[in-house]
Amino acid sequence: MIPHHQAIGQLGEGIASTYLLANNYEIIEKNWRYKKSEIDIIASKNNKLHFVEVKTRTSEAFGRPEDSIDSAKMNNLKKGAEAYLLLHPEWTRIQFDVVAVTLHGSREPEIFFIEDVFF
């Protein structure tokens, strides 16, 4: 049995993947790892590679999901992206995105898609 926070994270990543697919993204990788870096979703759309960080919360008691993404997390994402691009140099256009998912029990999850995050 996986810990509760991991189950919530997996649920959020599934919701984010469904959202991206519904918006014409192609999912290339999920939970891609390189050393200590992990990229939740690597997707493509319109010949651009998207490195997507997914954050999921079950409430906003401790802030919105996107508020938990700090500079250390973004630097980790950047390092992972650099490693991925070394293995896949055919990608010349890239972008960093965030999908924030808030779960509301039996109601539809709230999805906030932040495109082209600059850090």
Steps between C-alpha positions, in 0.01 A plus 500: 500500500640839404504795741201739483703793363636285218149380414382863487796589280430213261133599482598859419744389232227287342262797499773723354575244227132477408480880488804527275378226266160674474687816398691332217826426679678172439636340816857382438612407852358482851715515812822519299802478729862597473711474816313710759280677245150392408275649237135419559392525136686560177260584220503653155272732309562696180862380475581628849611285791326574831649412838203493734507516879180373662398605852194356669326596822183379667422845641635852504554499878876526441474709184436423137694214338700732277619696806710202607726520196814679612824591325668178618224292337525700177880465497457124543256500209746699291782253572276212400402680181864561412573129544200404287604738224850351492336166423251655255678785318237507226287725722592863446187666639419438865273639767442449872141472619316431825173316550354571844222263606275555800282205595156574647371164617224379269491825299701557185865581565615855443774525238719806460736480203790744507680512167853615431619536858808718516759447771 
